Amino acid sequence: MDTKTTIVALAALAQESRLAVFRLLVQIGPEGLAATKIGEQLGIAPSSLSFHLKELTHAQLVSVRRDGRSLIYAANFPAMHELIGFLTENCCGGNVCSPVGVCCVPEENHS
């Protein structure tokens, strides 16, 4: 993932409703969820939800497919992993660290 794409993705997630939508879609998994169900679960009005889904789709964090009359939104897991990889590629001075990043925790917090 390049810097420009990372900035767009982070900007999309830097809003409470969009972050909630993305986290919900990550929890739901690859099958995704209809826009109406997303709105119901999160209490977001359809007009606002449409705007937030557009932003997440533009940032390539969410994909959309049509299923009959419904639009199904799903987290783009490869893009999410690329974003995490970009943010952590130089973690611990480029050394391999544990899955929880123990080497990146300040010294006083090590057990």
VMD Tcl script that draws the C-alpha trace (Angstrom):
set ca {
  {0.00 0.00 0.00}
  {1.39 3.39 -0.92}
  {1.33 6.50 1.23}
  {-1.50 8.23 -0.66}
  {-3.80 5.17 -0.38}
  {-2.94 4.86 3.31}
  {-3.86 8.49 3.95}
  {-7.22 8.05 2.19}
  {-7.95 4.89 4.22}
  {-7.00 6.49 7.53}
  {-9.05 9.59 6.72}
  {-12.06 7.39 5.98}
  {-11.69 5.65 9.34}
  {-11.18 8.92 11.23}
  {-14.90 9.45 11.72}
  {-17.03 7.77 14.39}
  {-19.82 6.39 12.18}
  {-17.47 5.14 9.46}
  {-15.25 3.47 12.02}
  {-18.32 1.79 13.55}
  {-19.49 0.60 10.11}
  {-16.07 -0.78 9.26}
  {-15.72 -2.58 12.60}
  {-19.19 -4.09 12.20}
  {-18.33 -5.33 8.70}
  {-15.08 -6.84 9.97}
  {-17.07 -8.69 12.66}
  {-19.65 -9.92 10.13}
  {-16.96 -11.37 7.86}
  {-16.66 -11.80 4.10}
  {-20.37 -12.48 3.53}
  {-21.10 -8.82 4.32}
  {-24.32 -7.16 5.29}
  {-27.11 -5.29 3.51}
  {-26.99 -1.53 3.91}
  {-30.39 -1.55 5.63}
  {-29.12 -4.02 8.24}
  {-26.01 -1.93 8.85}
  {-28.16 1.14 9.45}
  {-30.50 -0.77 11.77}
  {-27.68 -2.25 13.84}
  {-25.82 1.03 14.22}
  {-28.75 3.43 14.32}
  {-27.54 5.46 11.35}
  {-30.07 7.18 9.07}
  {-30.10 5.90 5.47}
  {-28.92 9.22 3.97}
  {-25.98 9.45 6.37}
  {-25.16 5.76 5.98}
  {-25.06 6.10 2.20}
  {-22.49 8.89 2.52}
  {-20.33 6.90 4.97}
  {-20.46 3.74 2.85}
  {-19.44 5.77 -0.20}
  {-16.42 7.11 1.68}
  {-15.37 3.65 2.87}
  {-15.83 2.24 -0.63}
  {-13.80 5.10 -2.14}
  {-11.03 4.33 0.36}
  {-11.15 0.69 -0.82}
  {-11.83 -0.52 2.72}
  {-15.29 -1.80 1.80}
  {-16.57 -3.63 -1.26}
  {-20.16 -3.66 -2.48}
  {-22.14 -6.18 -4.50}
  {-25.75 -6.37 -5.56}
  {-27.90 -9.23 -4.30}
  {-31.32 -8.84 -5.86}
  {-32.53 -5.42 -4.79}
  {-30.09 -5.13 -1.89}
  {-26.58 -3.74 -1.82}
  {-24.33 -5.93 0.29}
  {-21.29 -4.31 1.84}
  {-18.28 -6.25 3.12}
  {-14.94 -5.32 4.63}
  {-12.11 -5.54 2.13}
  {-9.86 -7.76 4.22}
  {-6.84 -7.67 1.87}
  {-6.90 -3.84 1.98}
  {-7.24 -3.92 5.78}
  {-4.22 -6.22 6.03}
  {-2.25 -4.00 3.65}
  {-3.06 -0.97 5.81}
  {-1.96 -2.76 8.97}
  {1.16 -3.96 7.18}
  {2.00 -0.44 6.02}
  {1.59 0.90 9.56}
  {3.74 -1.83 11.11}
  {6.36 -2.53 8.43}
  {9.08 -0.72 10.36}
  {7.90 -1.84 13.79}
  {10.69 -2.73 16.19}
  {13.39 -1.32 13.93}
  {12.52 -3.72 11.13}
  {12.99 -6.79 13.33}
  {10.37 -9.48 13.46}
  {8.28 -9.04 16.57}
  {5.63 -11.12 18.26}
  {2.02 -10.96 17.07}
  {1.15 -8.52 19.84}
  {4.22 -6.35 19.24}
  {5.80 -7.05 22.63}
  {9.10 -5.58 21.47}
  {7.34 -2.28 20.75}
  {5.97 -1.92 24.29}
  {7.94 0.52 26.47}
  {10.46 -1.21 28.72}
  {8.59 -0.61 31.98}
  {5.57 -2.56 30.64}
  {7.44 -5.79 29.86}
  {6.69 -8.68 32.21}
}
mol new
graphics top color blue
foreach p $ca { graphics top sphere $p radius 0.5 }
foreach p [lrange $ca 0 end-1] q [lrange $ca 1 end] { graphics top cylinder $p $q radius 0.2 }
display resetview
